[in-house]
Amino acid sequence: MSGVGIVETRRAVVFEGDRPLVLASGATLPEVEVAYETYGELNAERTNAVFICHALSGDAHAAGLHEGDDPSRPGWWDNIVGPGRPLDTDRFFVICANVLGGCKGTTGPSSIDPATGRPYGLRFPLVQVRDLVEVHRALLAELGIERLLAAVGGSLGGMQALQWAIDHPTEIDGAAIIAASARLSAQNIAFSAVAREAIMRDPDFASGDYYENERRPDAGLALARMIGHITYLSEESMREKFGRRIQDAEVPRFGFDVDFQVESYLHYQGQSFVERFDANTYLYMGRVMDYFDPFEDPVRVQRQISRGETSFLVLSFDSDWRFSTEHARVMASELRGAGAPVTFQEISSPHGHDSFLFADPPEYHRTVAGFLDRLARQRGIG
Amino acid sequence: MRPDLDVVADLVGSGLRVLDLGCGDGALLEDLIERRGCTGLGVERELDDFHACIARGVPVTQGDLEKELPRFAAGDFDVAVLSLTLQAVSRPDRVLTEMKRVASRLVVSLPNFAHWRLRAALALRGRMPVTDALPYQWYDTPNIHLCTITDFEALAAELDLGVRQRTLIDASGRPVEGLARFAPNLLAERVVYSLVA
């Protein structure tokens, strides 16, 4: 059951006209629109804002239901947002925005390039996590918020929270970085490469200019999602969910069609993803993660961290092999090396990388709630 | 704060990078950070204590200190603290060696198993002693490596750890004066050391 009730996605143009977005690469985007949702009320002092940064396939709809939605299908992180939940909407003003380069309302490769009047496609500039953060900040400025109580995110969302705290240490009290990495491993990049190849080798990819065509690179995107999904689950959770069971039958059919339940599940994940996601955005977000390396210049990080007083919470899950606990430990250690106060916990959970989306085991939400509560009390938020 | 932690905090000092192994609810680190200008990190296995640290705003790693210690780099800290925990680890000698690696100074407190009350319980009653300082039964105690002041100082010497300062305390954690200083191994219930490599 959803905690925040009926919500709606709003839009704001945060860069336009004589104020284009200048990216970290130096490239510019003349216009950026952001899709976002908010839950709870901003307090008079404007100190209770908590920003949710979403992961690769997420969107602004983190919690609640849109008008007419199936009540059993609330926003993607509904279990952590709402009255009495860790991101307690009785205390906090919670914001979630679709990322730059996304396909859920924020400017991305499927948006119209004002210069040509056609969708950007691969002419959309490569963006970095820093750019995603700058767009979030522009939205906050639009909302009249100068400072965050916290940024919270899992996976790519955690990367944004980390980058935010490094780039703007005086604007953020706390960063909760969950199931994330500060530097993808060769294995991570390899999986990312295969997913990218799946999309780009699809004959319907048309060099990214498929928006006006009859066919889109659905097969490639579905395959990319299937590969991704394997890395999101743990071996244990796959065994428990599917084992070697046969789909809709007692005995194997012995053939090359989908036979095992796990195959059927991956197919379903791939197909349903195609209906709601853009292949180009998948490529851009993959690259955002591949190139992410916020500790590349440790001297800068140290200088930045020392300018602020941001507290960090770094969480990992023991069954996550996409961003294993080792990724989190390295991140925690690099942050500490830069002088930051870091609390770290590896939580035992069967759900693999996807654990950050689950409410169980309760230890996970207990830690997030405790961290936010401490930040709130420090700011005098009741 | 517990009086014995006051003694530990005094021995730690001010403005230093402190690692508190088995930091409990984080009271010592909070004091060191808030009032003594230290930066700190706790390591705590027990979840309720870990959450108490979060509530205090004390940075903490949740986990087993014997597994976490080897992950720190040499010289990561100025002081490594182990208060009333050495007797509960599986290899006290290795823990001390690791502490020496990650910090240039160690502050260690421990119960003295040669205190006369304990000796009396064993000698006169023939039972494993249960006291205010060691309140457990033999079968449920977490204290698996108890030692005496003499034992500890022998191990410290073996590990090339020099005793820079030693404060004798009673079961309530307050420093003891007078007679205890002449026969510490008989009269001190607990002891806090500042040790240097």
HADDOCK unambig.tbl for C-alpha pairs under 7 A between the chains (distance, minus, plus):
assign (segid A and resid 341 and name CA) (segid B and resid 59 and name CA) 5.53 0.50 0.50
assign (segid A and resid 342 and name CA) (segid B and resid 59 and name CA) 5.27 0.50 0.50
assign (segid A and resid 342 and name CA) (segid B and resid 60 and name CA) 6.91 0.50 0.50
assign (segid A and resid 343 and name CA) (segid B and resid 59 and name CA) 4.69 0.50 0.50
assign (segid A and resid 343 and name CA) (segid B and resid 60 and name CA) 4.67 0.50 0.50
assign (segid A and resid 343 and name CA) (segid B and resid 61 and name CA) 5.55 0.50 0.50
assign (segid A and resid 344 and name CA) (segid B and resid 60 and name CA) 6.40 0.50 0.50
assign (segid A and resid 344 and name CA) (segid B and resid 61 and name CA) 4.67 0.50 0.50
assign (segid A and resid 344 and name CA) (segid B and resid 62 and name CA) 6.35 0.50 0.50
assign (segid A and resid 345 and name CA) (segid B and resid 61 and name CA) 5.98 0.50 0.50
assign (segid A and resid 345 and name CA) (segid B and resid 62 and name CA) 5.14 0.50 0.50
assign (segid A and resid 367 and name CA) (segid B and resid 51 and name CA) 6.99 0.50 0.50
assign (segid A and resid 370 and name CA) (segid B and resid 51 and name CA) 6.95 0.50 0.50
assign (segid A and resid 370 and name CA) (segid B and resid 54 and name CA) 6.32 0.50 0.50
assign (segid A and resid 370 and name CA) (segid B and resid 55 and name CA) 6.18 0.50 0.50
assign (segid A and resid 371 and name CA) (segid B and resid 54 and name CA) 6.00 0.50 0.50
assign (segid A and resid 374 and name CA) (segid B and resid 55 and name CA) 5.38 0.50 0.50
assign (segid A and resid 374 and name CA) (segid B and resid 57 and name CA) 6.41 0.50 0.50
